[in-house]
């Protein structure tokens, strides 16, 4: 348990620094910003306590909000993803899987992992940009931001999972 907590702390710090120092400065075509820190929410195993997932996601979102000067947007969106992650994971794994099943590309398989990743990232991007824009008057810009960020973040997460093998 101590090594898992240490790994989570290191992942937390690395994702926070990479997002704050590098990825926040990337804005492809004026819409697509990579939101790689959501990767942490994808990595929680099956038996992980739900309260701990919520706390990890909330504090990671709060840390990113501090870097990006978006008061509460990332924290609220990450908390929503942390709330839904155990339920979404149950949709894509086999029922007879072990209690500490880790959702990786190798464990879930390509198709299931891509669906799992895309569903959680879609929920995050929709919540993030809905809260950030707080209006649907310019819905085309909202759709471009959601789809662009979803695509670029999905590619980055998929690359990380491939390298992790």
Buried (B, 14 or more C-beta within 10 A) or exposed (E): EEEEEEEBEEBBEEBBEBBBEEBBEEBEEEBBBBBBBBBBBBBBBBEBEEEEBBEBBBBBBBBBBBBBEBEEBBBBBBBBBBBBBBEBBEEBBEEEBEEEBBBBBEBBEEEBBBBBBBBBBBBBBBBBBBBBBEEEEEEEBBEBBBBBBBBBBBEBBBEBBEEEE
